[in-house]
Amino acid sequence: MLRRLLVFIFAGFLLLPCLTGAAEKPVQVQTISVLEAAQILAAEPKSAFLVDVRTRLEYALLGHPPKAYNIPWRFATMDFQVQGGRYDGGKAPFTGYQLSAKPNPNFVGVAKSLFKIEDKLLILSTDGVLGAEAAETLFQAGFKQVFNLQHGFLGQRLNSDKQHELAEKFSPFFGTRGRVNGWVYWGLAVTYTIDPRYVYPPDLKRMQDMK
């Protein structure tokens, strides 16, 4: 009986590090809807912040949620290329002026200057794709509560690749810029007012240096 008890206790000690490690393992980046993000922002205004990682031009010209901090993940460029054409060692993902091939090198540094590690950061991109990259980078940099907003600001395109031919034949909206499921689609607040408190901080510094 005593021998069995000792074996049981010893086995418990062997399992303890595994259980402790599992408990301490940090939560990964979470993907949430824009509506869930709106709920978090309303419930936790002092600890949850919306980070708009789109380019400055998108932030200013297409509008942005009120109190959304603009920290571009990639920058707009003056490099025009057609979809599939050569661009910076790879292929252009779309026809038009391309985004910078590499992420903003100051992205994490600016985020750390604005937010605390324990803050909830809700990452908003155009459609959720680049937002996932930005969110993962912030998580790896030590931020413990990072959420990527699925479908982003504009949402999914109306034209589904699987139904492209049918949409072209029957839908009056084929080829339009309409999108679904994003921030705009659900009618959440959008402003075109540029509040200096939320613009990309390095831009403010440059403006002050010019005075």
Secondary structure, DSSP 8 states (H G I E B T S, - for coil): -HHHHHHHHHHHHHHHHHHHHHHH-----EEE-HHHHHHHHHH-TTTEEEEE-S-HHHHHHS-B-TT-EE--SS-EEEEEE-TTSEETTEE-SSSEEEE-SS--TTHHHHHHHHS-TTSEEEEE-SSSHHHHHHHHHHHHTT-SEEEEETTTTT-EESS-GGGHHHHHHH-TTTTS--EESSTTTTT---B----TTTS-HHHHHHHHHT-
